[in-house]
Amino acid sequence: MQNRCQDVEVNQHHNAALAVPRGREVVPHLSSRTENAKLLGSLAGLERTRPMNILRRRFLLMSASAFAMSRPVLAAVPSDLDVAVICAGMAGLAAAQRLRAGGLRVAVLEARTRIGGRAFTEHQSFGVPFDHGCAWTHADAANPIVEIADDLGFRRILDANQSRLFDKNGQMPETANLRLDAAYGRLQAMIEEVGHANRDTSLLEAYSHSGAIERLARETVAHFQFGVEPDDVSTKDAFNRIPVGNLYLLPRGFGNLVRGFGTGIDVSLSTPVRNVDWHADVVRLRTPNGVVRARAALTTASTGVLAGGGIRFTPELPVWKQEAFATLPMGTMNKIAIQYRRGTIDAPPGTWLLGRGAGNRIVRFQVDPFDGGLVVGHVGGAAAGILESEGALASIDWARRELRKLFGSRVEGGFRRARVTQWASDPWARGSFAAARPGSGRMRQVLGLPVGGKIYFAGEALHPVWAGQLAGEYLSGRSAAKQIIRDFG
């Protein structure tokens, strides 16, 4: 099955859609930030005491996506292993790399026809690399992805973050920008206060101001940093995140970065794991291509897949583990990418525009980041889900109307083609990144705990500091592998 984020393309010649192809274990008590970090092994060094500085206008809210390059080894379905790794995203590949270096027999089972997971770059749509998923790296002094990118020869571009606020009429009043900056500052102070008090409530409850600018600040953070509404954001989760630092883009794409990182790792593509039977000494993973036997299994599937029964476990996982899946549901942040002829959009490359569009939907437009004529609209939270349910054509039409308000009807003459992502509908993702519910900030650590000495977990969802980011995938995969080597090496 193809990734749903590449389902639909619209071009200037054809105004139509083109389809492309329970156990009884008791969870340990987690009582402090220090204890939580110890459970994650190597993650302890990343534990921090200051909140993430997510709240300023010139912060590019994270999302949180082919060229000739060496590829992973496309392997046949293996038989007997030490460790079977489920999913070939960055977490699975990082774990497999470390497990193999530790002398264990390991293979990766991937449901898709490609590796990378939610890091997916393709250039067929626009003639330039387009990241459907993760697309930025930040906090460069601490981010391991920066070193990986440099080692693989990926050029990084510092994002200028020149963001401007527009109103419902397409106007961009500077006074509104200043007021929004001030609102972000107040929201940041609130997160610090609540975090230092060790409280875990919702962003809406903690910052309940009703003014239009205050609501915009609150919803912007919730939609683009967590993919949910403010009443579903855990303030503890926000407090735990890494400070932003510098933001970088990769012109060659994050999907290609992961692809390069996975060089030489055995990956069985088109091999979805349907059932993991762990009742006996040997774990049996059932796939359409046969049964894989291993001493242990490491799943890096998203919480959306795990909570939704995309992978069945026999016997069922303990209730505490299932609760971890449920309290870390997937948020959604989708992209509506529209390509115009160069020079059509009257804004400097790299400009960011933020505002409320029709239907009270908040959107952020990124203008021409790599000189390919692209304008990429980002929509998160409930609005992203609604637009996704309405279909790709409706999403594209909505974004084009908003751009006409901003730049005038003349831009229609420069329209070339468009594409949307649909992460909530993707059966192998079921969302963009995991967002902790209020009161559930500690559940990322619970999610990382192994079950029965044979079933291990990794992924962005379980990293308290780098949640929602490629760095979280990488570090959690390495940490899980380290624990498996201790247990089985």
C-alpha positions in Angstrom: 0.0 0.0 0.0 1.4 3.4 -0.9 1.9 6.2 1.6 -1.3 8.2 1.7 0.6 11.5 1.9 1.3 11.2 -1.8 -2.2 10.3 -3.0 -3.2 13.3 -5.0 -1.7 15.8 -7.4 -3.3 18.6 -9.2 -1.7 20.4 -12.1 -2.5 23.3 -14.4 -3.5 21.1 -17.3 -5.8 18.7 -15.5 -8.0 20.0 -12.7 -8.5 16.6 -11.3 -7.1 14.2 -8.8 -4.5 11.7 -9.9 -4.3 8.7 -7.7 -0.8 7.4 -7.0 -0.5 4.4 -6.6 -3.5 -7.8 28.2 -1.2 -8.9 30.5 -0.8 -8.3 34.3 2.6 -6.6 34.6 2.6 -3.5 36.9 4.1 -0.4 35.5 7.0 1.0 37.6 6.3 4.2 39.5 7.9 7.2 37.7 8.2 10.0 40.4 10.6 12.5 39.1 12.2 14.0 36.0 15.6 12.4 37.0 14.1 8.9 37.5 12.3 9.1 34.2 15.5 9.9 32.4 17.3 7.0 34.0 14.8 4.6 32.5 15.8 5.8 29.0 19.5 5.1 29.5 21.4 7.4 27.2 18.5 9.9 27.2 19.4 10.9 30.7 22.1 13.2 29.4 19.6 15.2 27.6 17.3 15.8 30.6 17.0 19.5 31.1 15.7 22.1 33.6 14.5 24.9 31.3 11.5 24.8 29.0 11.5 24.8 25.3 11.5 28.3 23.9 8.7 27.6 21.4 6.8 30.8 21.8 8.1 33.6 19.5 6.9 34.8 16.2 10.2 34.0 14.5 10.1 30.4 15.6 9.5 28.2 12.7 7.0 25.7 14.1 8.2 22.2 13.5 6.4 19.8 11.4 7.2 18.2 14.4 9.7 15.2 5.8 15.3 11.4 -4.5 18.7 11.5 -5.6 21.3 8.9 -6.5 22.6 7.5 -3.2 23.6 4.2 -1.7 20.6 2.4 -0.4 19.7 0.0 2.4 20.1 -3.7 1.6 16.7 -4.9 0.4 16.5 -8.2 2.0 14.3 -11.3 1.7 12.2 -12.0 4.8 14.6 -13.5 7.4 14.0 -16.6 9.4 15.9 -16.8 12.8 17.2 -13.6 14.4 18.3 -12.2 17.6 16.2 -9.1 17.1 13.4 -8.2 14.6 12.9 -4.5 14.3 9.5 -3.3 13.1 9.5 -0.3 10.8 12.4 1.3 8.9 12.1 4.9 10.0 15.0 6.6 11.7 14.3 4.9 15.1 14.3 1.4 13.5 17.4 2.1 11.4 19.4 3.6 14.2 18.5 0.6 16.4 19.4 -1.9 13.8 22.7 -0.2 13.1 23.7 -0.3 16.8 22.4 -3.8 17.3 24.5 -5.1 14.4 27.5 -3.3 15.7 26.9 -5.1 19.0 27.2 -8.5 17.3 23.5 -9.4 17.1 21.6 -10.8 14.2 19.1 -8.2 13.2 16.7 -7.3 10.3 14.2 -4.6 9.8 10.6 -5.4 8.7 9.0 -2.5 6.8 5.3 -2.3 5.7 5.9 0.4 3.1 7.6 0.1 -0.3 10.3 2.5 1.0 12.2 3.3 4.2 12.0 6.5 6.2 8.6 6.4 7.8 7.4 10.0 8.3 10.7 11.3 6.8 9.8 11.1 3.1 11.3 13.1 0.3 10.3 12.9 -3.4 11.0 15.1 -6.4 8.5 13.8 -8.9 5.8 16.2 -7.9 7.6 19.5 -8.4 11.0 18.7 -10.0 12.6 19.7 -6.7 12.9 17.7 -3.4 9.7 18.0 -1.4 9.6 16.8 2.2 6.1 15.4 3.0 7.0 14.9 6.6 9.8 16.2 8.8 11.6 19.1 7.2 13.7 21.0 9.8 16.4 20.4 12.4 17.0 22.7 15.3 19.0 23.1 18.5 22.1 22.4 16.4 24.5 22.3 19.3 22.8 19.3 20.8 20.9 17.7 17.8 22.5 14.5 16.6 20.8 14.8 13.2 23.0 17.8 12.5 26.2 15.7 12.8 24.6 12.9 10.7 23.7 15.5 8.0 27.2 16.9 8.0 28.8 13.4 7.9 26.6 12.5 4.9 27.5 15.7 3.1 24.0 17.3 3.3 24.2 21.0 3.0 22.2 22.9 5.7 20.5 26.2 5.2 19.8 28.4 8.1 16.1 29.4 8.0 15.7 33.2 8.3 12.3 32.8 10.0 10.9 36.1 8.7 7.3 35.5 9.8 4.5 38.0 9.2 0.9 37.9 10.5 -1.9 38.5 8.1 -5.6 39.2 8.8 -8.8 37.9 7.3 -8.6 40.5 4.5 -5.0 39.5 3.6 -3.5 42.6 5.2 -0.3 42.4 7.3 -0.5 45.1 10.1 2.8 45.4 11.9 1.1 46.3 15.2 -0.6 42.9 15.2 2.8 41.2 14.8 4.1 43.1 17.9 1.0 42.1 19.9 1.5 38.5 18.9 5.1 38.6 20.0 4.0 39.8 23.4 1.4 37.1 23.6 4.0 34.4 22.9 6.1 35.9 25.7 3.3 35.6 28.2 2.5 32.1 27.0 6.2 31.1 27.4 6.3 32.5 30.9 3.2 30.5 31.8 4.8 27.3 30.6 7.8 28.0 32.7 5.8 28.7 35.8 3.6 25.6 35.5 6.6 23.4 34.6 8.7 24.5 37.5 5.7 23.9 39.8 5.6 20.3 38.4 2.0 20.7 37.3 0.6 19.0 34.2 -2.6 20.6 32.9 -3.8 21.6 29.5 -2.5 24.6 27.5 -6.0 26.0 27.4 -6.6 25.8 31.1 -3.2 27.3 31.9 -3.5 30.1 29.4 -7.2 30.8 29.1 -7.1 34.4 27.9 -9.9 35.1 25.4 -8.5 37.9 23.3 -8.1 37.2 19.6 -4.3 37.6 19.7 -4.0 35.4 22.8 -6.1 32.7 21.1 -4.0 32.8 18.0 -0.8 32.4 20.0 -2.2 29.5 22.0 -3.7 27.7 18.9 -0.6 28.3 16.8 1.6 26.5 19.3 -0.9 23.7 19.8 -1.5 23.1 16.0 2.0 23.3 14.7 4.0 22.0 17.6 1.7 19.2 18.7 -0.9 18.7 16.0 -3.8 19.0 18.4 -6.1 21.7 20.0 -5.0 23.6 23.1 -7.2 21.6 25.4 -5.3 18.5 24.3 -1.7 19.8 25.0 0.1 18.7 28.1 1.9 21.7 29.7 4.5 19.3 31.1 5.1 17.9 27.7 5.7 21.4 26.4 8.0 22.2 29.3 10.2 19.2 28.8 11.1 20.0 25.1 14.6 21.0 24.0 15.2 24.7 23.4 14.9 25.6 19.8 18.2 27.3 18.9 18.9 27.7 15.2 16.6 26.2 12.6 18.0 24.5 9.5 16.5 23.2 6.2 18.1 20.5 4.1 17.7 21.2 0.4 18.2 17.5 -0.5 15.5 16.5 2.0 15.2 14.7 5.3 13.8 11.6 3.7 16.9 11.3 1.6 19.0 11.9 4.8 17.3 8.9 6.5 17.8 6.8 3.3 21.5 7.6 3.3 21.8 6.8 7.0 20.2 3.4 6.4 22.9 2.3 3.8 23.8 -1.3 4.3 21.1 -2.2 6.8 19.0 -5.3 6.0 15.4 -4.1 5.3 12.5 -6.3 4.1 10.1 -3.9 2.3 6.4 -4.5 1.8 6.5 -6.7 4.9 3.9 -5.4 7.4 3.9 -7.2 10.7 0.3 -8.2 11.5 0.9 -10.1 14.7 3.6 -10.5 17.3 3.3 -13.7 19.3 5.5 -13.4 22.4 4.0 -16.1 24.7 6.8 -18.6 24.2 10.6 -18.3 24.5 10.9 -17.2 20.8 9.0 -14.2 19.5 7.1 -15.0 16.2 6.2 -12.1 13.9 3.6 -12.9 11.3 3.8 -11.1 8.0 2.2 -11.7 4.6 5.5 -13.0 3.5 6.1 -15.5 6.2 6.8 -15.9 9.9 9.9 -14.3 11.4 11.4 -15.8 14.6 13.5 -13.8 16.9 14.7 -13.7 20.5 13.3 -10.2 20.9 11.2 -7.7 18.9 11.7 -4.0 18.8 8.7 -2.0 17.5 9.1 1.6 16.4 5.6 1.9 15.0 3.7 5.0 15.8 1.3 5.2 18.8 -1.5 5.6 16.3 -0.7 2.2 14.7 -0.2 0.5 18.1 -3.4 2.0 19.7 -5.4 1.3 16.6 -4.6 -2.4 16.4 -2.4 -2.1 13.3 -0.1 -4.7 15.0 -1.7 -7.3 17.2 0.1 -8.9 20.2 -0.5 -12.4 21.5 -1.0 -12.3 24.4 -2.2 -8.7 24.6 0.2 -6.2 26.0 -0.3 -5.2 29.6 -3.0 -2.6 30.4 -0.4 0.0 31.5 1.3 -0.2 28.1 -2.0 0.1 26.2 -2.8 3.2 28.4 0.5 4.7 27.3 -0.5 4.3 23.6 -3.9 5.9 24.4 -2.6 8.9 26.3 -0.1 9.7 23.5 -2.4 9.9 20.5 -1.2 11.1 17.2 -1.6 14.8 16.3 -1.9 15.9 12.7 0.0 18.6 10.8 -0.4 18.4 7.0 1.1 20.4 4.1 -0.6 21.9 1.1 2.2 22.5 -1.4 1.5 24.7 -4.4 4.0 25.4 -7.2 3.9 28.7 -9.1 6.1 30.0 -11.8 9.0 31.8 -10.3 8.3 35.4 -9.5 4.5 34.9 -9.1 4.5 35.3 -5.4 5.5 38.8 -4.3 7.4 37.9 -1.1 11.1 37.2 -0.5 12.1 33.5 -0.5 12.0 32.0 3.0 9.2 34.3 4.1 6.6 32.8 6.5 3.1 34.1 6.7 0.7 33.2 9.6 -3.0 33.9 9.9 -6.5 32.6 10.1 -8.0 31.6 6.8 -11.6 30.8 5.8 -13.3 28.5 8.2 -11.3 29.9 11.1 -8.4 27.7 10.1 -4.9 28.8 11.1 -2.4 28.4 8.3 1.3 29.1 7.9 2.6 29.6 4.4 6.3 29.0 3.7 7.4 30.9 0.5 9.8 29.3 -1.9 12.4 27.9 0.5 14.6 26.3 -2.2 14.0 28.5 -5.3 11.6 26.0 -6.8 8.5 28.2 -6.9 6.8 26.3 -4.0 4.5 27.8 -1.4 3.9 25.3 1.3 0.9 25.8 3.6 0.9 24.1 7.0 -2.3 23.3 8.8 -2.5 21.5 12.1 -4.9 20.3 14.7 -8.6 19.8 14.1 -8.4 22.0 10.9 -6.0 19.5 9.4 -8.3 16.6 10.1 -11.3 18.4 8.6 -9.4 19.4 5.5 -8.1 15.9 5.1 -11.6 14.5 5.4 -12.8 16.9 2.7 -10.3 15.6 0.3 -7.1 16.9 -1.4 -8.9 19.0 -4.0 -10.8 20.9 -1.3 -7.6 21.5 0.6 -5.8 22.8 -2.5 -8.8 25.1 -3.4 -8.9 26.5 0.1 -5.1 27.3 0.1 -5.3 28.9 -3.3 -8.1 31.1 -2.2 -6.0 32.3 0.8 -3.1 33.0 -1.4 -5.3 35.0 -3.7 -6.3 37.1 -0.8 -2.7 37.7 0.1 -1.2 38.3 -3.3 -4.1 39.1 -5.6 -5.9 37.2 -8.4 -3.0 37.5 -10.7 -1.2 34.6 -8.9 -3.7 32.2 -10.6 -1.9 32.8 -13.9 1.3 31.5 -12.4 -0.2 28.3 -10.9 1.4 25.1 -12.0 0.6 22.2 -9.8 -0.2 21.2 -6.2 0.0 18.4 -3.7 -1.2 17.6 -0.2 -0.1 15.3 2.6 -2.7 13.2 4.4 -0.9 11.8 7.4 -4.0 10.9 9.5 -5.2 8.7 6.7 -1.8 7.0 6.2 -2.4 3.4 7.6 1.3 3.1 8.6 1.4 6.4 10.5 -2.2 7.5 11.4 -0.9 11.0 12.2 2.1 13.2 12.2 3.6 12.9 15.7 2.5 11.9 19.2 1.1 14.5 21.6 0.8 13.8 25.3 -2.7 14.4 26.7 -2.9 16.8 29.7 -1.9 14.9 32.9 0.1 12.4 30.8 3.5 14.0 30.4 5.1 11.1 32.1 3.7 8.5 29.7 6.5 9.0 27.2 8.8 7.3 29.6 6.2 4.5 30.3 5.9 3.9 26.6 9.7 3.2 26.4 9.6 0.4 29.0 10.0 -3.1 27.7 7.4 -5.9 28.2 8.2 -9.4 29.2 11.9 -9.1 28.6 11.2 -9.6 24.9 9.2 -6.7 23.5 10.9 -3.4 23.2 9.8 0.1 22.0 11.4 3.1 20.3 10.3 6.1 18.4 9.8 9.9 18.7 6.7 9.3 20.9 8.8 8.1 23.8 11.5 10.7 24.0 10.5 13.5 26.5 13.0 16.0 25.2 13.0 15.5 21.4 9.4 14.3 21.0 8.0 14.8 17.5 11.4 15.1 15.9 13.8 13.0 13.9 16.3 13.4 16.7 13.9 11.7 19.1 13.6 8.8 16.6 17.3 8.4 16.4 18.1 8.7 20.1 15.3 6.4 21.2 16.3 3.8 18.7 19.9 3.9 19.9 18.8 3.8 23.5 16.5 0.7 23.0 19.3 -1.1 21.1 21.7 -0.4 24.0 19.2 -2.0 26.4 18.7 -5.0 24.2 22.4 -5.5 23.9 22.7 -5.5 27.7 19.9 -8.0 27.9 20.8 -10.3 25.0 24.4 -9.6 23.9 
